[in-house]
């Protein structure tokens, strides 16, 4: 938020508060020596601000800066296990919750215990929490339910993102909460779960793939069937690693 405020303040100082298309174009051109990523952040901040003022038309014709894409990192079971070895039991349980559900970190942070059915081993992602504002469900292994009961009994939140991020950074973990979501997606696909089912679980919109579309309209009970077939293969032997967390 502070970065957005700084970018917006610079923009307003440059324009002197006189918002017109020429001023907007001139400011964006003045950023030509900045990195593509930084220019994109300025573009997005200004666009959001102008749309809020119903002045989005001032951005018409201004091209969105392109940021070179890097090959997505491949996250393995070994990588997740390595993280578990550096954390305490509490943070280890949070890491597993993200790795098993594919939730966006800030979605998990906003979960309430009422959203987790610890008997059915499923998570309801409320519409107001979901990125696309559409309610969806995801699941976790039945064998993991007992650990979540312990977390709840200790009166912890299902996941405290800020504390987890701090602890992972402090412990020197290579992975981040966001990369645990990437692990979930990559791992389920590797285990043979149809891409469309993975998309439905993770809250991604369906593409144009005809094969995917044949599964996309599956009921949540059918989606759960796919998940249950592989749940114990996502992180084999996870209990051993989590028990080591509790001893550290």
C-alpha positions as CSV (number, residue, x, y, z in Angstrom):
1,X,0.0,0.0,0.0
2,X,2.9,2.4,0.9
3,X,4.4,1.8,-2.6
4,X,1.1,2.6,-4.3
5,X,0.7,5.8,-2.3
6,X,4.3,6.9,-3.2
7,X,3.7,6.2,-6.9
8,X,0.4,8.0,-6.8
9,X,1.9,11.0,-5.0
10,X,4.7,11.3,-7.6
11,X,2.1,11.2,-10.4
12,X,0.0,13.9,-8.9
13,X,3.0,16.1,-8.2
14,X,4.1,15.7,-11.8
15,X,0.7,16.6,-13.2
16,X,0.1,19.4,-10.7
17,X,-3.4,17.9,-10.2
18,X,-4.4,18.6,-13.8
19,X,-5.5,15.3,-15.1
20,X,-5.7,15.0,-18.8
21,X,-4.5,12.5,-21.4
22,X,-1.4,14.5,-22.3
23,X,-0.3,14.8,-18.7
24,X,-0.8,11.0,-18.1
25,X,1.1,10.1,-21.3
26,X,3.9,12.5,-20.5
27,X,4.4,11.1,-16.9
28,X,4.5,7.5,-18.2
29,X,7.1,8.5,-20.8
30,X,9.2,10.1,-18.1
31,X,9.6,6.6,-16.6
32,X,11.4,5.2,-19.7
33,X,14.6,4.6,-17.8
34,X,12.9,2.5,-15.1
35,X,12.6,-1.3,-15.3
36,X,9.6,-2.7,-17.1
37,X,8.3,-4.1,-13.8
38,X,8.4,-0.7,-12.2
39,X,6.7,1.0,-15.1
40,X,4.0,-1.6,-15.0
41,X,3.4,-0.9,-11.3
42,X,3.0,2.8,-12.1
43,X,0.7,2.1,-15.0
44,X,-1.5,-0.1,-12.8
45,X,-1.6,2.4,-9.9
46,X,-2.5,5.3,-12.2
47,X,-5.1,3.3,-14.1
48,X,-6.8,2.1,-10.9
49,X,-6.8,5.7,-9.5
50,X,-8.3,7.2,-12.7
51,X,-11.0,4.5,-12.9
52,X,-11.9,5.3,-9.4
53,X,-12.5,8.9,-10.5
54,X,-14.4,7.7,-13.6
55,X,-11.6,9.1,-15.7
56,X,-10.4,5.7,-17.1
57,X,-10.8,7.1,-20.6
58,X,-7.6,9.0,-20.1
59,X,-5.7,5.7,-20.3
60,X,-7.1,4.8,-23.7
61,X,-4.4,4.2,-26.2
62,X,-1.7,3.9,-23.6
63,X,0.0,0.6,-23.9
64,X,0.5,-1.6,-20.8
65,X,4.2,-2.1,-20.2
66,X,5.3,-5.7,-21.0
67,X,7.4,-7.5,-18.4
68,X,9.6,-10.3,-19.7
69,X,8.3,-13.6,-18.4
70,X,10.6,-16.0,-16.7
71,X,10.1,-19.8,-16.8
72,X,7.9,-20.7,-13.8
73,X,9.9,-22.5,-11.1
74,X,9.2,-26.2,-10.5
75,X,8.4,-26.9,-6.9
76,X,9.0,-30.4,-5.7
77,X,8.0,-32.5,-2.7
78,X,11.6,-32.3,-1.6
79,X,11.4,-28.5,-1.6
80,X,8.3,-28.5,0.7
81,X,9.9,-31.1,3.0
82,X,12.9,-28.8,3.3
83,X,10.7,-26.0,4.4
84,X,9.0,-28.1,7.0
85,X,12.4,-29.0,8.4
86,X,13.1,-25.3,9.2
87,X,9.9,-24.4,10.9
88,X,8.0,-25.1,14.1
89,X,4.9,-27.3,14.2
90,X,2.5,-24.4,14.0
91,X,4.1,-22.9,10.9
92,X,4.5,-26.4,9.5
93,X,0.8,-27.0,9.7
94,X,0.1,-23.7,7.9
95,X,2.6,-24.7,5.1
96,X,0.8,-28.0,4.7
97,X,-2.6,-26.3,4.6
98,X,-1.4,-24.2,1.6
99,X,0.3,-27.1,-0.1
100,X,-2.7,-29.3,0.2
101,X,-5.5,-26.8,-0.7
102,X,-3.9,-24.6,-3.4
103,X,-5.4,-21.5,-1.7
104,X,-4.0,-18.1,-2.5
105,X,-2.2,-17.1,0.7
106,X,-4.5,-14.1,1.3
107,X,-7.5,-16.3,0.8
108,X,-6.2,-18.7,3.5
109,X,-5.4,-15.7,5.8
110,X,-9.1,-14.7,5.6
111,X,-10.5,-18.1,6.4
112,X,-12.5,-18.6,9.5
113,X,-12.9,-22.0,11.2
114,X,-16.5,-22.1,10.1
115,X,-15.1,-22.3,6.5
116,X,-13.2,-25.6,7.3
117,X,-15.2,-28.7,7.7
118,X,-12.8,-30.9,9.6
119,X,-15.0,-34.0,9.4
120,X,-15.5,-33.8,5.6
121,X,-12.0,-32.5,5.1
122,X,-13.0,-29.6,2.8
123,X,-12.7,-25.9,2.7
124,X,-15.3,-23.4,1.6
125,X,-13.8,-20.3,0.0
126,X,-16.5,-17.7,0.5
127,X,-17.3,-15.4,-2.5
128,X,-16.1,-12.3,-0.5
129,X,-12.7,-14.1,0.0
130,X,-12.2,-15.5,-3.5
131,X,-10.4,-13.5,-6.1
132,X,-13.1,-13.8,-8.7
133,X,-15.9,-13.3,-6.1
134,X,-17.2,-16.8,-6.8
135,X,-17.6,-19.3,-4.0
136,X,-15.7,-22.5,-4.5
137,X,-14.4,-25.5,-2.5
138,X,-11.1,-27.3,-2.1
139,X,-10.0,-30.2,0.1
140,X,-7.3,-31.5,2.3
141,X,-6.3,-35.1,3.1
142,X,-8.4,-37.0,5.6
143,X,-5.2,-37.9,7.5
144,X,-4.4,-34.1,7.9
145,X,-7.7,-33.4,9.7
146,X,-6.3,-34.4,13.1
147,X,-3.6,-31.8,12.8
148,X,-6.1,-29.0,12.0
149,X,-8.2,-30.1,15.0
150,X,-5.1,-29.4,17.2
151,X,-4.5,-26.0,15.6
152,X,-8.1,-25.1,16.3
153,X,-7.9,-26.4,19.9
154,X,-5.0,-24.1,20.5
155,X,-7.2,-21.1,19.4
156,X,-5.0,-20.3,16.5
157,X,-6.4,-18.9,13.2
158,X,-6.4,-21.4,10.4
159,X,-3.5,-19.4,8.9
160,X,-1.8,-16.2,9.9
161,X,-0.1,-15.1,6.7
162,X,2.0,-12.2,8.1
163,X,3.5,-14.3,10.8
164,X,4.1,-17.2,8.5
165,X,5.9,-15.0,5.9
166,X,8.1,-13.6,8.7
167,X,9.0,-17.0,10.1
168,X,9.7,-18.5,6.6
169,X,12.0,-15.6,5.8
170,X,13.6,-15.7,9.2
171,X,14.3,-19.4,8.8
172,X,15.9,-18.9,5.4
173,X,13.2,-20.8,3.5
174,X,13.6,-20.7,-0.3
175,X,9.9,-21.1,-0.8
176,X,7.2,-18.5,-0.1
177,X,3.5,-19.0,0.7
178,X,2.7,-18.1,-2.9
179,X,5.0,-20.8,-4.2
180,X,3.1,-23.4,-2.1
181,X,0.1,-22.7,-4.3
182,X,2.2,-23.3,-7.3
183,X,3.4,-26.6,-5.8
184,X,-0.2,-27.7,-5.4
185,X,-1.1,-27.0,-9.0
186,X,2.0,-28.6,-10.4
187,X,1.8,-31.6,-8.1
188,X,-1.8,-32.5,-8.8
189,X,-1.2,-32.2,-12.6
190,X,1.8,-34.5,-12.2
191,X,-0.3,-37.0,-10.3
192,X,-2.7,-37.1,-13.3
193,X,-5.5,-34.9,-12.1
194,X,-7.1,-33.2,-15.2
195,X,-6.1,-29.6,-15.6
196,X,-9.7,-28.5,-15.5
197,X,-10.2,-30.0,-12.1
198,X,-7.0,-28.4,-10.8
199,X,-8.3,-25.1,-12.1
200,X,-11.6,-25.5,-10.4
201,X,-9.9,-26.3,-7.1
202,X,-7.5,-23.4,-7.3
203,X,-10.0,-20.8,-8.6
204,X,-8.5,-20.4,-12.1
205,X,-10.7,-19.7,-15.0
206,X,-11.0,-22.3,-17.7
207,X,-9.2,-21.8,-21.0
208,X,-10.3,-23.0,-24.4
209,X,-9.1,-26.6,-24.2
210,X,-11.9,-28.9,-25.3
211,X,-10.7,-31.7,-23.1
212,X,-10.7,-29.5,-20.0
213,X,-14.2,-28.3,-20.8
214,X,-15.5,-31.9,-20.6
215,X,-14.5,-32.0,-16.9
216,X,-15.0,-28.4,-15.9
217,X,-18.8,-28.8,-15.3
218,X,-18.2,-31.7,-13.0
219,X,-20.0,-31.5,-9.7
220,X,-17.9,-30.8,-6.6
221,X,-18.5,-34.4,-5.4
222,X,-16.9,-35.5,-8.7
223,X,-14.0,-33.0,-8.2
224,X,-13.5,-34.4,-4.7
225,X,-13.2,-37.9,-6.1
226,X,-10.2,-36.8,-8.2
227,X,-8.6,-35.2,-5.2
228,X,-9.2,-38.2,-2.9
229,X,-7.5,-40.6,-5.4
230,X,-4.2,-38.7,-4.9
231,X,-4.4,-37.0,-1.5
232,X,-1.8,-39.2,0.2
233,X,0.5,-38.9,-2.8
234,X,0.7,-35.1,-2.7
235,X,3.3,-35.2,0.1
236,X,4.0,-38.8,1.0
237,X,5.0,-39.3,4.6
238,X,4.1,-35.8,5.7
239,X,3.4,-36.9,9.3
240,X,7.1,-37.8,9.8
241,X,8.2,-34.3,8.7
242,X,5.6,-32.5,10.7
243,X,6.5,-34.4,13.8
244,X,10.1,-33.3,13.4
245,X,8.8,-29.7,13.3
246,X,7.2,-30.1,16.7
247,X,10.5,-31.3,18.2
248,X,12.5,-28.2,16.9
